[in-house]
Amino acid sequence: MGPTCLVPPLPNMGNYTKFNNQFQRIQLKLKLLYYNYMLVSYLY
C-alpha cells in the first residue's frame, strides 16, 4: 500500500475522467461564487 493506490486501474479511467470533469466544474462554480461574494463585499 503506497501512492500506487491513488492511481485508478486502467479499465476505470473513463469513470475517473468523468469524475474529474465534474470536480473541475464544481470548483469553477465555487470560484465564481467566491469572486462574486468578494466583489459584493468590496462594493458595499
Protein Blocks (a to p, Z undefined) as FASTA:
>chain_A
ZZklmpccfklmmmmmmmmmmmmmmmmmmmmmmmmmmmmmmmZZ
